[in-house]
């Protein structure tokens, strides 16, 4: 089992190193981190390159989170720990996205990837996160505030919906 846990964490972390905004900006012979806020996140990418190309960034960042979580779940499911595998891989992919060793530990904030981790773990929580983010963003115009509140709401919702599994 421990080999599966190690493979889960390592594979998910390395997938997290695949940063969509850095990859797409590199295809344009540029680096998103050299513009705007200097961050490799989706918000900085949209501000500098527009929403059209951002769809590719979304596909990469969402896809890596889904693949990592499903792989983690499948690796630990034979031991009766599917949700734990999803959450462990989710944590590792978010750490890889935010602190990518392959990119000098300068990554994005992991908000979009975090949403897709929540979607794989429990779609009900993901819907609540989208609603909270939308309400906060459209009333304040602060992406960061919506993101921080979304992270807090994720913890509360997980505790409410998964009372039988609070150690995840």
C-alpha positions in Angstrom: 0.0 0.0 0.0 2.8 2.5 0.9 4.2 2.1 -2.6 0.8 3.1 -4.0 0.7 6.1 -1.7 4.2 7.2 -2.8 3.3 6.8 -6.5 0.1 8.7 -5.9 1.9 11.7 -4.3 4.9 11.7 -6.7 2.8 11.4 -9.9 0.4 14.1 -8.7 3.1 16.5 -7.7 4.9 16.1 -11.1 1.6 16.6 -12.9 1.1 19.8 -10.9 4.4 21.0 -12.3 2.8 21.2 -15.7 1.6 24.8 -15.4 -0.9 25.7 -18.2 -0.1 29.4 -18.3 3.7 28.8 -18.4 3.2 26.1 -21.2 0.9 28.2 -23.4 3.0 31.4 -23.0 6.1 29.4 -23.8 4.5 28.3 -27.0 4.2 32.0 -27.8 8.0 32.4 -27.1 7.2 34.3 -23.9 6.9 33.8 -20.1 3.7 34.9 -18.4 5.7 35.4 -15.2 7.6 38.3 -16.8 4.4 40.3 -17.1 1.8 41.8 -14.8 1.9 40.4 -11.3 4.7 38.1 -12.2 2.5 35.1 -11.2 2.0 32.0 -13.3 -1.7 31.9 -12.6 -4.8 32.1 -14.8 -5.7 35.6 -13.7 -2.3 37.0 -14.8 -2.5 35.1 -18.0 -5.9 36.5 -18.9 -4.8 40.0 -18.1 -1.8 39.7 -20.4 -2.9 37.4 -23.2 -6.7 37.5 -23.2 -9.5 35.0 -22.7 -9.2 33.1 -26.0 -5.8 31.5 -25.2 -6.9 31.1 -21.6 -9.1 28.3 -22.6 -6.0 26.2 -23.3 -4.7 27.1 -19.8 -7.9 26.0 -18.3 -7.9 22.7 -20.1 -4.3 22.0 -18.9 -4.8 23.1 -15.3 -8.2 21.4 -14.9 -7.1 18.3 -16.8 -4.0 17.7 -14.6 -6.1 18.0 -11.5 -8.7 15.5 -12.7 -6.1 13.0 -14.0 -4.1 13.3 -10.7 -7.2 12.8 -8.5 -8.6 9.9 -10.5 -5.2 8.2 -10.6 -4.8 8.7 -6.8 -8.3 7.3 -6.2 -7.6 4.3 -8.4 -4.2 3.6 -6.7 -5.7 3.6 -3.2 -9.2 2.1 -4.1 -8.0 -1.5 -3.8 -7.2 -0.8 -0.1 -10.6 0.9 0.5 -9.3 4.4 0.4 -10.7 5.9 -2.8 -11.6 9.3 -1.4 -8.4 9.5 0.5 -6.5 8.8 -2.7 -8.4 11.5 -4.5 -7.7 14.0 -1.7 -4.0 13.0 -1.3 -3.4 13.4 -5.0 -5.4 16.6 -5.0 -3.1 18.0 -2.3 0.0 16.9 -4.2 -1.2 18.3 -7.5 -1.9 21.6 -5.9 1.5 21.7 -4.2 3.0 20.9 -7.5 1.1 23.7 -9.2 1.8 26.3 -6.5 5.5 25.3 -5.8 6.7 23.5 -9.0 10.3 22.2 -8.6 10.7 22.2 -12.4 9.9 25.9 -12.5 12.0 27.2 -9.7 9.2 26.9 -7.2 7.3 29.8 -8.8 3.9 28.6 -9.8 0.2 29.7 -9.8 -2.1 29.9 -6.8 -4.0 26.7 -7.7 -7.5 28.0 -7.6 -8.7 26.5 -10.8 -7.0 23.2 -10.1 -8.4 23.3 -6.6 -11.9 23.6 -8.0 -11.4 20.5 -10.1 -10.0 18.6 -7.1 -13.2 19.5 -5.3 -15.3 18.4 -8.4 -13.6 15.0 -8.4 -13.9 14.6 -4.6 -17.6 15.8 -4.3 -19.5 17.6 -7.1 -21.8 19.2 -4.5 -18.9 20.9 -2.8 -17.7 22.1 -6.2 -21.1 23.7 -7.0 -21.1 25.5 -3.6 -17.6 26.8 -4.3 -18.6 28.1 -7.7 -21.5 29.9 -6.1 -19.5 31.4 -3.3 -16.7 32.6 -5.7 -19.3 34.1 -8.1 -21.1 35.9 -5.4 -17.9 37.3 -3.9 -16.4 38.2 -7.2 -19.4 39.9 -8.7 -20.1 42.0 -5.6 -16.4 43.0 -4.8 -14.5 42.4 -8.1 -11.7 40.7 -6.0 -10.6 37.3 -7.5 -8.3 36.7 -4.5 -11.1 37.3 -1.9 -13.4 34.8 -3.7 -10.6 32.3 -3.9 -9.7 32.6 -0.2 -13.3 32.3 0.8 -13.7 29.3 -1.5 -10.8 27.5 0.1 -12.4 28.1 3.6 -15.8 27.0 2.4 -14.3 23.8 0.9 -13.0 22.8 4.4 -16.4 23.5 6.0 -18.4 21.7 3.3 -16.1 18.7 3.3 -16.5 18.4 7.1 -20.3 18.7 6.7 -20.7 16.3 3.8 -18.2 13.7 4.9 -18.6 13.4 8.6 -17.7 9.8 8.4 -14.3 10.7 6.9 -12.9 13.7 8.7 -9.3 12.5 8.6 -9.0 13.2 4.9 
